[in-house]
Amino acid sequence: MYLVAVYLAQKLMVKYHMFLTQYSLSELMDLELPPIHEQKRLCFRPSRHFVHHTYELINYEVFGNELRKPKILVQSHRRKYWGMCSGHTYRTITGSFCTIDMMDKWFCMQWFVTTLAHEMVHQYQWDILGPERQDDGKDWLMSHGPSFHAFKTDLVEHDIPLKTAHSQRRWFKYQDLFKS
């Protein structure tokens, strides 16, 4: 009986994630937030399909499809950070120089999208700006400096704040990613 319940829950979750993929980036960010008591249980768990669809959506709407999809890992043992982009000096199988690690449990879908967009800006710094910097005799760079904040206005157009960190306490107080 337990396995049937687990199977049905997974089928329901797949249908929910497939439902979410019909939205544009701005529409995803404007969806209603779950109640706070649900958010505190880290209720949003993105499927592999949703992660890749969201990556493609951000790449298309914000970066003009300039980025090559890196290896994206969604792992449960990521507790020190929500997401991390790791740069390499060699191309991976996907053609990118990066891998993106994301946590598997989130307060809400909007927090996940915001974090993925943040990591994609780092990927842009590494994959696109890195070789340009190398040609100029400089080191590759992945930071929260001017090249990072250059994407702030592009992301705000889609209701995605570009921040270096979010405060969980302020999130639960204001329920606004721009204030957290």
Secondary structure, 3 states (H helix, E strand, C coil): CHHHHHHHHHHHHHHHHHHHCCCCHHHHHHCCCCCHHHHCCCCECCCHHHHHHHHHHHHHHCCCCCCCCCEEEEECCCCCCCEEEEECCCCCCCCCCEEEEEECCECCHHHHHHHHHHHHHHHHHHHHHHHHHHHCCCCCCCCCCHHHHCCHHHHHCCCCCCCCCCCHHHHHHHCCCCCC
